[in-house]
Amino acid sequence: MENILYAPWREEYITNDKIEGCVFCHISKHAQDDEKLHVLYRDEFCFIVMNRYPYTPGHFMIIPHFHTDKLEELDSECWLHMSALAQKCVKLLKEGFGAQGVNIGMNLGRAGGAGIAEHIHMHLVPRWERDTNFITSIGQNRVYSTDFEKIYQKIKELIYKYL
């Protein structure tokens, strides 16, 4: 059985200019476009950006500026910094955003499930009890219950309070 969902708000994802090469390196090198690219935070080691295709509202990623597909090649100082940011971001999602739980994960390599396998990144996915329903479980589709831009602005307002 084929599922067809009408989602006109996602048109921008199809019609936007395509980024050549590594999308994360592009975001890393274009701080002047942070608002357009939905960057929440950046420092010398990494940046935090909203996931363009979120699992749940508020899903974002911590990404090192250093381009690698191998976690084992990442400088220990950068890894520790990313881990410290992840702790603060979990607090942000729970206290500031109202998440009841958070999934943190890294999909390493295409075989590991990475959508963008050439540049490692850490996902932080806010979760709520009962946030999986029939359309997810049976229909294998996701419904994004709120406006992406509103969520981006809300988290952006919270980010410096918690980081």
OpenMM code with the backbone's topology and positions (N, CA, C; nanometers):
from openmm import Vec3, app, unit

residues = "MET GLU ASN ILE LEU TYR ALA PRO TRP ARG GLU GLU TYR ILE THR ASN ASP LYS ILE GLU GLY CYS VAL PHE CYS HIS ILE SER LYS HIS ALA GLN ASP ASP GLU LYS LEU HIS VAL LEU TYR ARG ASP GLU PHE CYS PHE ILE VAL MET ASN ARG TYR PRO TYR THR PRO GLY HIS PHE MET ILE ILE PRO HIS PHE HIS THR ASP LYS LEU GLU GLU LEU ASP SER GLU CYS TRP LEU HIS MET SER ALA LEU ALA GLN LYS CYS VAL LYS LEU LEU LYS GLU GLY PHE GLY ALA GLN GLY VAL ASN ILE GLY MET ASN LEU GLY ARG ALA GLY GLY ALA GLY ILE ALA GLU HIS ILE HIS MET HIS LEU VAL PRO ARG TRP GLU ARG ASP THR ASN PHE ILE THR SER ILE GLY GLN ASN ARG VAL TYR SER THR ASP PHE GLU LYS ILE TYR GLN LYS ILE LYS GLU LEU ILE TYR LYS TYR LEU".split()
positions = [
    Vec3(0.0842, -0.1181, 0.0000),
    Vec3(0.0000, 0.0000, 0.0000),
    Vec3(0.0891, 0.1248, 0.0000),
    Vec3(0.0641, 0.2153, -0.0890),
    Vec3(0.1429, 0.3376, -0.1014),
    Vec3(0.0789, 0.4489, -0.0189),
    Vec3(0.1620, 0.5202, 0.0558),
    Vec3(0.1153, 0.6341, 0.1346),
    Vec3(0.1531, 0.7633, 0.0649),
    Vec3(0.0593, 0.8532, 0.0502),
    Vec3(0.0858, 0.9844, -0.0071),
    Vec3(0.0397, 1.0878, 0.0934),
    Vec3(0.1333, 1.1698, 0.1366),
    Vec3(0.1013, 1.2765, 0.2305),
    Vec3(0.1262, 1.4100, 0.1635),
    Vec3(0.0369, 1.5015, 0.1828),
    Vec3(0.0500, 1.6354, 0.1278),
    Vec3(0.1129, 1.7240, 0.2351),
    Vec3(0.2308, 1.7804, 0.2070),
    Vec3(0.3013, 1.8634, 0.3042),
    Vec3(0.3602, 1.9856, 0.2326),
    Vec3(0.2772, 2.0859, 0.2008),
    Vec3(0.3241, 2.1994, 0.1214),
    Vec3(0.4334, 2.2812, 0.1904),
    Vec3(0.4403, 2.2780, 0.3230),
    Vec3(0.5419, 2.3549, 0.3946),
    Vec3(0.6824, 2.3005, 0.3708),
    Vec3(0.6940, 2.1804, 0.3156),
    Vec3(0.8254, 2.1213, 0.2897),
    Vec3(0.8765, 2.1549, 0.1485),
    Vec3(0.7994, 2.2334, 0.0739),
    Vec3(0.8399, 2.2696, -0.0616),
    Vec3(0.9774, 2.3346, -0.0637),
    Vec3(1.0071, 2.4168, 0.0387),
    Vec3(1.1358, 2.4854, 0.0407),
    Vec3(1.2532, 2.3884, 0.0409),
    Vec3(1.2349, 2.2683, 0.0981),
    Vec3(1.3436, 2.1707, 0.1003),
    Vec3(1.3741, 2.1184, -0.0388),
    Vec3(1.2744, 2.1189, -0.1241),
    Vec3(1.2915, 2.0685, -0.2601),
    Vec3(1.3417, 2.1777, -0.3530),
    Vec3(1.2921, 2.2997, -0.3352),
    Vec3(1.3224, 2.4071, -0.4283),
    Vec3(1.4477, 2.4867, -0.3933),
    Vec3(1.4994, 2.4727, -0.2707),
    Vec3(1.6200, 2.5460, -0.2328),
    Vec3(1.7390, 2.5026, -0.3170),
    Vec3(1.8365, 2.5922, -0.3276),
    Vec3(1.9594, 2.5589, -0.3979),
    Vec3(2.0281, 2.4430, -0.3266),
    Vec3(2.0810, 2.3525, -0.4048),
    Vec3(2.1517, 2.2386, -0.3497),
    Vec3(2.2951, 2.2803, -0.3168),
    Vec3(2.3446, 2.2329, -0.2042),
    Vec3(2.4814, 2.2614, -0.1618),
    Vec3(2.5718, 2.1545, -0.2209),
    Vec3(2.6754, 2.1975, -0.2887),
    Vec3(2.7723, 2.1043, -0.3461),
    Vec3(2.8729, 2.0656, -0.2394),
    Vec3(2.9144, 1.9413, -0.2391),
    Vec3(3.0122, 1.8935, -0.1421),
    Vec3(2.9471, 1.8656, -0.0078),
    Vec3(3.0273, 1.8702, 0.0970),
    Vec3(2.9803, 1.8379, 0.2311),
    Vec3(2.8940, 1.9514, 0.2854),
    Vec3(2.7683, 1.9209, 0.3149),
    Vec3(2.6748, 2.0217, 0.3654),
    Vec3(2.7220, 2.0767, 0.4998),
    Vec3(2.7811, 1.9926, 0.5847),
    Vec3(2.8257, 2.0398, 0.7152),
    Vec3(2.9479, 2.1308, 0.7043),
    Vec3(3.0377, 2.1024, 0.6111),
    Vec3(3.1519, 2.1923, 0.5886),
    Vec3(3.1021, 2.3265, 0.5336),
    Vec3(3.0011, 2.3220, 0.4485),
    Vec3(2.9426, 2.4456, 0.3964),
    Vec3(2.8872, 2.5303, 0.5106),
    Vec3(2.8114, 2.4680, 0.6013),
    Vec3(2.7559, 2.5413, 0.7153),
    Vec3(2.8683, 2.5940, 0.8032),
    Vec3(2.9699, 2.5131, 0.8265),
    Vec3(3.0835, 2.5530, 0.9092),
    Vec3(3.1514, 2.6786, 0.8557),
    Vec3(3.1635, 2.6880, 0.7245),
    Vec3(3.2382, 2.7975, 0.6608),
    Vec3(3.1538, 2.9211, 0.6299),
    Vec3(3.0231, 2.9170, 0.6562),
    Vec3(2.9357, 3.0282, 0.6183),
    Vec3(2.8590, 3.0839, 0.7380),
    Vec3(2.9337, 3.1347, 0.8352),
    Vec3(2.8722, 3.1907, 0.9565),
    Vec3(2.7765, 3.3052, 0.9241),
    Vec3(2.8013, 3.3763, 0.8169),
    Vec3(2.7139, 3.4871, 0.7791),
    Vec3(2.5734, 3.4395, 0.7412),
    Vec3(2.5579, 3.3109, 0.7146),
    Vec3(2.4285, 3.2542, 0.6764),
    Vec3(2.3644, 3.1723, 0.7889),
    Vec3(2.4077, 3.1946, 0.9126),
    Vec3(2.3594, 3.1125, 1.0244),
    Vec3(2.2073, 3.1103, 1.0363),
    Vec3(2.1439, 3.2233, 1.0201),
    Vec3(1.9972, 3.2287, 1.0328),
    Vec3(1.9314, 3.1447, 0.9229),
    Vec3(1.9762, 3.1621, 0.8016),
    Vec3(1.9219, 3.0884, 0.6870),
    Vec3(1.9465, 2.9377, 0.7001),
    Vec3(2.0631, 2.9014, 0.7557),
    Vec3(2.1010, 2.7610, 0.7681),
    Vec3(2.0552, 2.6986, 0.9004),
    Vec3(1.9881, 2.7788, 0.9828),
    Vec3(1.9328, 2.7341, 1.1117),
    Vec3(2.0389, 2.6884, 1.2113),
    Vec3(2.1497, 2.7633, 1.2135),
    Vec3(2.2542, 2.7383, 1.3122),
    Vec3(2.2106, 2.8015, 1.4439),
    Vec3(2.2232, 2.7251, 1.5500),
    Vec3(2.1849, 2.7717, 1.6830),
    Vec3(2.3031, 2.8297, 1.7601),
    Vec3(2.4226, 2.7775, 1.7323),
    Vec3(2.5410, 2.8122, 1.8118),
    Vec3(2.6642, 2.7716, 1.7336),
    Vec3(2.7735, 2.8440, 1.7560),
    Vec3(2.9028, 2.8018, 1.7007),
    Vec3(3.0147, 2.8521, 1.7901),
    Vec3(3.1229, 2.7757, 1.7944),
    Vec3(3.2437, 2.8153, 1.8657),
    Vec3(3.3632, 2.7612, 1.7883),
    Vec3(3.4798, 2.7619, 1.8486),
    Vec3(3.6011, 2.7229, 1.7758),
    Vec3(3.6051, 2.5750, 1.7382),
    Vec3(3.5342, 2.4892, 1.8124),
    Vec3(3.5385, 2.3451, 1.7878),
    Vec3(3.4238, 2.2933, 1.7017),
    Vec3(3.3058, 2.3501, 1.7197),
    Vec3(3.1898, 2.2926, 1.6537),
    Vec3(3.0768, 2.3938, 1.6402),
    Vec3(2.9679, 2.3471, 1.5827),
    Vec3(2.8468, 2.4281, 1.5720),
    Vec3(2.7272, 2.3378, 1.5989),
    Vec3(2.6157, 2.4023, 1.6329),
    Vec3(2.4914, 2.3303, 1.6588),
    Vec3(2.3895, 2.3802, 1.5580),
    Vec3(2.3251, 2.2877, 1.4891),
    Vec3(2.2317, 2.3228, 1.3833),
    Vec3(2.1063, 2.2376, 1.3940),
    Vec3(1.9933, 2.2979, 1.3614),
    Vec3(1.8671, 2.2239, 1.3582),
    Vec3(1.8736, 2.1177, 1.2487),
    Vec3(1.8129, 2.0040, 1.2747),
    Vec3(1.8023, 1.8999, 1.1739),
    Vec3(1.6923, 1.9402, 1.0759),
    Vec3(1.7236, 1.9465, 0.9484),
    Vec3(1.6266, 1.9888, 0.8466),
    Vec3(1.5142, 1.8874, 0.8283),
    Vec3(1.5395, 1.7641, 0.8665),
    Vec3(1.4380, 1.6589, 0.8554),
    Vec3(1.4247, 1.5927, 0.9931),
    Vec3(1.3648, 1.6644, 1.0880),
    Vec3(1.3667, 1.6213, 1.2282),
    Vec3(1.2816, 1.4982, 1.2569),
    Vec3(1.3294, 1.4224, 1.3530),
    Vec3(1.2553, 1.3068, 1.4031),
    Vec3(1.1408, 1.3541, 1.4912),
    Vec3(1.1684, 1.4540, 1.5762),
    Vec3(1.0665, 1.5196, 1.6579),
    Vec3(1.0960, 1.6693, 1.6583),
    Vec3(1.0005, 1.7541, 1.6954),
    Vec3(1.0276, 1.8975, 1.7053),
    Vec3(1.1413, 1.9252, 1.8036),
    Vec3(1.2366, 2.0073, 1.7607),
    Vec3(1.3504, 2.0422, 1.8445),
    Vec3(1.4731, 1.9556, 1.8222),
    Vec3(1.4699, 1.8666, 1.7262),
    Vec3(1.5826, 1.7780, 1.6940),
    Vec3(1.6952, 1.8609, 1.6320),
    Vec3(1.8121, 1.8598, 1.6978),
    Vec3(1.9272, 1.9311, 1.6429),
    Vec3(2.0532, 1.8461, 1.6532),
    Vec3(2.1625, 1.8968, 1.5959),
    Vec3(2.2876, 1.8209, 1.5904),
    Vec3(2.4042, 1.9071, 1.6353),
    Vec3(2.5010, 1.8430, 1.7004),
    Vec3(2.6288, 1.9048, 1.7347),
    Vec3(2.7294, 1.8486, 1.6357),
    Vec3(2.8005, 1.9387, 1.5651),
    Vec3(2.8858, 1.8966, 1.4538),
    Vec3(3.0231, 1.9625, 1.4665),
    Vec3(3.1310, 1.8840, 1.4603),
    Vec3(3.2640, 1.9450, 1.4639),
    Vec3(3.2933, 2.0184, 1.3332),
    Vec3(3.3717, 2.1254, 1.3421),
    Vec3(3.4147, 2.1938, 1.2197),
    Vec3(3.5085, 2.1026, 1.1392),
    Vec3(3.5855, 2.0207, 1.2088),
    Vec3(3.6807, 1.9304, 1.1442),
    Vec3(3.6061, 1.8254, 1.0624),
    Vec3(3.6396, 1.8167, 0.9357),
    Vec3(3.5738, 1.7219, 0.8457),
    Vec3(3.6373, 1.5839, 0.8594),
    Vec3(3.5575, 1.4897, 0.9081),
    Vec3(3.5999, 1.3498, 0.9126),
    Vec3(3.4772, 1.2609, 0.9212),
    Vec3(3.4919, 1.1413, 0.8717),
    Vec3(3.3859, 1.0421, 0.8862),
    Vec3(3.4227, 0.9386, 0.9916),
    Vec3(3.5327, 0.9635, 1.0638),
    Vec3(3.5816, 0.8680, 1.1623),
    Vec3(3.5914, 0.9339, 1.2997),
    Vec3(3.5069, 0.8910, 1.3908),
    Vec3(3.5108, 0.9433, 1.5270),
    Vec3(3.6497, 0.9247, 1.5876),
    Vec3(3.7130, 0.8132, 1.5556),
    Vec3(3.8447, 0.7839, 1.6110),
    Vec3(3.9534, 0.8814, 1.5639),
    Vec3(3.9265, 0.9606, 1.4596),
    Vec3(4.0219, 1.0617, 1.4123),
    Vec3(3.9968, 1.1997, 1.4715),
    Vec3(3.8863, 1.2148, 1.5423),
    Vec3(3.8529, 1.3446, 1.6003),
    Vec3(3.9434, 1.3720, 1.7194),
    Vec3(3.9957, 1.4923, 1.7271),
    Vec3(4.0811, 1.5340, 1.8375),
    Vec3(4.0067, 1.5167, 1.9703),
    Vec3(4.0732, 1.4635, 2.0699),
    Vec3(4.0104, 1.4377, 2.2000),
    Vec3(3.9538, 1.5641, 2.2627),
    Vec3(4.0225, 1.6753, 2.2464),
    Vec3(3.9730, 1.8014, 2.3023),
    Vec3(3.8392, 1.8400, 2.2395),
    Vec3(3.8275, 1.8205, 2.1094),
    Vec3(3.7022, 1.8502, 2.0390),
    Vec3(3.5915, 1.7553, 2.0859),
    Vec3(3.6229, 1.6264, 2.0996),
    Vec3(3.5240, 1.5286, 2.1437),
    Vec3(3.4738, 1.5614, 2.2842),
    Vec3(3.5654, 1.5951, 2.3741),
    Vec3(3.5256, 1.6306, 2.5102),
    Vec3(3.4395, 1.7571, 2.5107),
    Vec3(3.4728, 1.8516, 2.4249),
    Vec3(3.3942, 1.9741, 2.4126),
    Vec3(3.2528, 1.9429, 2.3624),
    Vec3(3.2433, 1.8589, 2.2600),
    Vec3(3.1122, 1.8188, 2.2082),
    Vec3(3.0304, 1.7487, 2.3171),
    Vec3(3.0957, 1.6635, 2.3945),
    Vec3(3.0266, 1.5917, 2.5020),
    Vec3(2.9757, 1.6872, 2.6090),
    Vec3(3.0562, 1.7877, 2.6432),
    Vec3(3.0133, 1.8879, 2.7415),
    Vec3(2.8949, 1.9682, 2.6876),
    Vec3(2.8983, 2.0023, 2.5597),
    Vec3(2.7848, 2.0721, 2.4977),
    Vec3(2.6601, 1.9843, 2.5005),
    Vec3(2.6773, 1.8554, 2.4745),
    Vec3(2.5632, 1.7637, 2.4751),
    Vec3(2.4968, 1.7624, 2.6124),
    Vec3(2.5756, 1.7605, 2.7195),
    Vec3(2.5187, 1.7637, 2.8548),
    Vec3(2.4354, 1.8900, 2.8754),
    Vec3(2.4887, 2.0039, 2.8336),
    Vec3(2.4169, 2.1308, 2.8501),
    Vec3(2.2925, 2.1353, 2.7619),
    Vec3(2.3027, 2.0763, 2.6433),
    Vec3(2.1878, 2.0760, 2.5523),
    Vec3(2.0764, 1.9844, 2.6027),
    Vec3(2.1106, 1.8759, 2.6695),
    Vec3(2.0083, 1.7903, 2.7294),
    Vec3(1.9327, 1.8702, 2.8352),
    Vec3(2.0048, 1.9463, 2.9153),
    Vec3(1.9411, 2.0310, 3.0167),
    Vec3(1.8493, 2.1339, 2.9498),
    Vec3(1.8962, 2.1942, 2.8412),
    Vec3(1.8149, 2.2893, 2.7652),
    Vec3(1.6857, 2.2238, 2.7176),
    Vec3(1.6978, 2.1055, 2.6582),
    Vec3(1.5798, 2.0393, 2.6032),
    Vec3(1.4815, 1.9990, 2.7129),
    Vec3(1.5321, 1.9549, 2.8265),
    Vec3(1.4434, 1.9131, 2.9355),
    Vec3(1.3832, 2.0333, 3.0083),
    Vec3(1.4673, 2.1244, 3.0540),
    Vec3(1.4185, 2.2372, 3.1343),
    Vec3(1.3569, 2.3481, 3.0504),
    Vec3(1.4235, 2.3846, 2.9424),
    Vec3(1.3790, 2.4983, 2.8631),
    Vec3(1.2750, 2.4652, 2.7581),
    Vec3(1.2812, 2.3428, 2.7061),
    Vec3(1.1939, 2.3042, 2.5956),
    Vec3(1.0835, 2.2084, 2.6391),
    Vec3(1.0943, 2.1566, 2.7604),
    Vec3(0.9899, 2.0709, 2.8151),
    Vec3(0.9942, 1.9252, 2.7737),
    Vec3(1.1065, 1.8800, 2.7179),
    Vec3(1.1182, 1.7397, 2.6790),
    Vec3(1.1182, 1.6519, 2.8039),
    Vec3(1.0545, 1.5374, 2.7940),
    Vec3(1.0522, 1.4431, 2.9055),
    Vec3(1.1697, 1.3465, 2.9006),
    Vec3(1.2339, 1.3399, 2.7862),
    Vec3(1.3516, 1.2560, 2.7665),
    Vec3(1.4263, 1.3047, 2.6443),
    Vec3(1.5450, 1.2524, 2.6216),
    Vec3(1.6261, 1.2918, 2.5059),
    Vec3(1.6999, 1.1689, 2.4548),
    Vec3(1.6964, 1.1491, 2.3238),
    Vec3(1.7826, 1.0490, 2.2595),
    Vec3(1.9059, 1.1210, 2.2098),
    Vec3(2.0228, 1.0642, 2.2370),
    Vec3(2.1492, 1.1160, 2.1837),
    Vec3(2.2100, 1.0035, 2.1015),
    Vec3(2.2549, 1.0367, 1.9821),
    Vec3(2.3136, 0.9307, 1.9009),
    Vec3(2.4005, 0.9810, 1.7883),
    Vec3(2.4869, 0.8914, 1.7436),
    Vec3(2.5716, 0.9150, 1.6268),
    Vec3(2.5606, 0.7917, 1.5381),
    Vec3(2.5308, 0.8128, 1.4130),
    Vec3(2.5287, 0.7050, 1.3159),
    Vec3(2.6584, 0.7176, 1.2364),
    Vec3(2.7491, 0.6255, 1.2575),
    Vec3(2.8807, 0.6340, 1.1954),
    Vec3(2.8857, 0.5476, 1.0703),
    Vec3(2.9051, 0.6129, 0.9567),
    Vec3(2.9122, 0.5438, 0.8287),
    Vec3(2.7752, 0.5148, 0.7706),
    Vec3(2.7705, 0.4963, 0.6420),
    Vec3(2.6452, 0.4675, 0.5730),
    Vec3(2.5823, 0.3398, 0.6280),
    Vec3(2.6652, 0.2371, 0.6518),
    Vec3(2.6133, 0.1109, 0.7067),
    Vec3(2.5595, 0.1291, 0.8481),
    Vec3(2.6086, 0.2318, 0.9188),
    Vec3(2.5611, 0.2620, 1.0535),
    Vec3(2.4363, 0.3483, 1.0549),
    Vec3(2.3874, 0.3847, 0.9366),
    Vec3(2.2636, 0.4606, 0.9270),
    Vec3(2.2802, 0.6098, 0.9065),
    Vec3(2.4015, 0.6565, 0.8845),
    Vec3(2.4249, 0.8002, 0.8665),
    Vec3(2.3678, 0.8486, 0.7342),
    Vec3(2.2855, 0.9536, 0.7413),
    Vec3(2.2332, 1.0167, 0.6201),
    Vec3(2.3401, 1.0994, 0.5510),
    Vec3(2.4243, 1.1624, 0.6300),
    Vec3(2.5410, 1.2364, 0.5789),
    Vec3(2.6617, 1.1681, 0.6412),
    Vec3(2.7118, 1.0668, 0.5731),
    Vec3(2.8144, 0.9784, 0.6289),
    Vec3(2.9548, 1.0387, 0.6272),
    Vec3(2.9776, 1.1381, 0.5424),
    Vec3(3.1136, 1.1894, 0.5259),
    Vec3(3.1601, 1.2835, 0.6367),
    Vec3(3.0701, 1.3237, 0.7267),
    Vec3(3.1068, 1.4198, 0.8328),
    Vec3(3.0316, 1.3802, 0.9601),
    Vec3(3.1042, 1.3386, 1.0624),
    Vec3(3.0378, 1.2920, 1.1837),
    Vec3(2.9549, 1.4033, 1.2479),
    Vec3(2.8504, 1.3629, 1.3176),
    Vec3(2.7613, 1.4575, 1.3853),
    Vec3(2.6823, 1.3829, 1.4920),
    Vec3(2.6476, 1.4538, 1.5972),
    Vec3(2.5758, 1.3966, 1.7105),
    Vec3(2.4338, 1.4515, 1.7122),
    Vec3(2.3358, 1.3622, 1.7125),
    Vec3(2.1946, 1.4009, 1.7167),
    Vec3(2.1477, 1.4131, 1.8610),
    Vec3(2.0681, 1.5157, 1.8886),
    Vec3(1.9947, 1.5276, 2.0141),
    Vec3(1.8478, 1.5388, 1.9774),
    Vec3(1.7716, 1.4406, 2.0207),
    Vec3(1.6308, 1.4306, 1.9828),
    Vec3(1.5443, 1.4375, 2.1085),
    Vec3(1.4710, 1.5489, 2.1274),
    Vec3(1.3819, 1.5562, 2.2427),
    Vec3(1.2675, 1.4571, 2.2277),
    Vec3(1.2258, 1.3986, 2.3427),
    Vec3(1.1199, 1.2987, 2.3386),
    Vec3(1.0158, 1.3277, 2.4461),
    Vec3(0.8943, 1.2862, 2.4173),
    Vec3(0.7823, 1.2989, 2.5097),
    Vec3(0.7127, 1.1639, 2.5176),
    Vec3(0.6584, 1.1346, 2.6333),
    Vec3(0.5799, 1.0126, 2.6447),
    Vec3(0.4676, 1.0191, 2.5416),
    Vec3(0.4447, 0.9087, 2.4774),
    Vec3(0.3379, 0.8961, 2.3780),
    Vec3(0.3624, 0.9803, 2.2520),
    Vec3(0.4898, 1.0129, 2.2210),
    Vec3(0.5154, 1.0887, 2.0983),
    Vec3(0.5216, 0.9997, 1.9749),
    Vec3(0.5060, 0.8700, 1.9942),
    Vec3(0.4930, 0.7772, 1.8824),
    Vec3(0.3482, 0.7317, 1.8791),
    Vec3(0.2865, 0.7450, 1.7621),
    Vec3(0.1454, 0.7072, 1.7506),
    Vec3(0.1247, 0.6150, 1.6305),
    Vec3(0.0016, 0.5917, 1.5952),
    Vec3(-0.0286, 0.4971, 1.4888),
    Vec3(0.0340, 0.5358, 1.3559),
    Vec3(0.0392, 0.6643, 1.3252),
    Vec3(0.0923, 0.7029, 1.1935),
    Vec3(0.2420, 0.6742, 1.1855),
    Vec3(0.3109, 0.6788, 1.3002),
    Vec3(0.4524, 0.6435, 1.3045),
    Vec3(0.4694, 0.4921, 1.3070),
    Vec3(0.3990, 0.4277, 1.3966),
    Vec3(0.4168, 0.2841, 1.4172),
    Vec3(0.3634, 0.1989, 1.3029),
    Vec3(0.2449, 0.2312, 1.2537),
    Vec3(0.1803, 0.1496, 1.1518),
    Vec3(0.2002, 0.2080, 1.0124),
    Vec3(0.1812, 0.3392, 1.0000),
    Vec3(0.1907, 0.4032, 0.8695),
    Vec3(0.3319, 0.4347, 0.8257),
    Vec3(0.4294, 0.4200, 0.9179),
    Vec3(0.5703, 0.4475, 0.8911),
    Vec3(0.5896, 0.5859, 0.8308),
    Vec3(0.5172, 0.6830, 0.8889),
    Vec3(0.5282, 0.8238, 0.8500),
    Vec3(0.5424, 0.9071, 0.9758),
    Vec3(0.5936, 1.0268, 0.9623),
    Vec3(0.6082, 1.1188, 1.0745),
    Vec3(0.5201, 1.2399, 1.0508),
    Vec3(0.4645, 1.2919, 1.1590),
    Vec3(0.3891, 1.4160, 1.1549),
    Vec3(0.4628, 1.5152, 1.2438),
    Vec3(0.5021, 1.6268, 1.1867),
    Vec3(0.5712, 1.7315, 1.2612),
    Vec3(0.4640, 1.8278, 1.3087),
    Vec3(0.4417, 1.8322, 1.4393),
    Vec3(0.3231, 1.8964, 1.4949),
    Vec3(0.3304, 2.0475, 1.5095),
    Vec3(0.4417, 2.1083, 1.4772),
    Vec3(0.4549, 2.2522, 1.4957),
    Vec3(0.5463, 2.3116, 1.3894),
    Vec3(0.5475, 2.4418, 1.3773),
    Vec3(0.6243, 2.5110, 1.2743),
    Vec3(0.7744, 2.5056, 1.3040),
    Vec3(0.8513, 2.4620, 1.2071),
    Vec3(0.9962, 2.4481, 1.2192),
    Vec3(1.0621, 2.5797, 1.2608),
    Vec3(1.0242, 2.6899, 1.1979),
    Vec3(1.0846, 2.8202, 1.2284),
    Vec3(1.0569, 2.8647, 1.3720),
    Vec3(0.9365, 2.8387, 1.4218),
    Vec3(0.9037, 2.8734, 1.5603),
    Vec3(0.9912, 2.7952, 1.6575),
    Vec3(1.0122, 2.6680, 1.6300),
    Vec3(1.0969, 2.5846, 1.7153),
    Vec3(1.2407, 2.6345, 1.7109),
    Vec3(1.2890, 2.6658, 1.5914),
    Vec3(1.4257, 2.7194, 1.5766),
    Vec3(1.4429, 2.8453, 1.6614),
    Vec3(1.3502, 2.9384, 1.6509),
    Vec3(1.3604, 3.0635, 1.7271),
    Vec3(1.3538, 3.0377, 1.8776),
    Vec3(1.2685, 2.9474, 1.9199),
    Vec3(1.2558, 2.9150, 2.0634),
    Vec3(1.3865, 2.8593, 2.1182),
    Vec3(1.4450, 2.7623, 2.0480),
    Vec3(1.5695, 2.7020, 2.0953),
    Vec3(1.6838, 2.8023, 2.0869),
    Vec3(1.6833, 2.8846, 1.9841),
    Vec3(1.7876, 2.9865, 1.9706),
    Vec3(1.7819, 3.0852, 2.0879),
    Vec3(1.6629, 3.1184, 2.1325),
    Vec3(1.6477, 3.2069, 2.2494),
    Vec3(1.7033, 3.1399, 2.3755),
    Vec3(1.6902, 3.0089, 2.3862),
    Vec3(1.7342, 2.9353, 2.5050),
    Vec3(1.8827, 2.9025, 2.5052),
    Vec3(1.9431, 2.8943, 2.3886),
    Vec3(2.0758, 2.8351, 2.3755),
    Vec3(2.1821, 2.9019, 2.4630),
    Vec3(2.1854, 3.0332, 2.4656),
    Vec3(2.2914, 3.1000, 2.5426),
    Vec3(2.2619, 3.1009, 2.6920),
    Vec3(2.1380, 3.0773, 2.7300),
    Vec3(2.1030, 3.0627, 2.8720),
    Vec3(2.1635, 2.9339, 2.9266),
    Vec3(2.1662, 2.8302, 2.8444),
    Vec3(2.2106, 2.6991, 2.8890),
    Vec3(2.3556, 2.6660, 2.8522),
    Vec3(2.4104, 2.7319, 2.7522),
    Vec3(2.5485, 2.6987, 2.7126),
    Vec3(2.6471, 2.7899, 2.7776),
] * unit.nanometer
topology = app.Topology()
chain = topology.addChain("A")
for resn in residues:
    res = topology.addResidue(resn, chain)
    for name in ("N", "CA", "C"):
        topology.addAtom(name, app.Element.getBySymbol(name[0]), res)
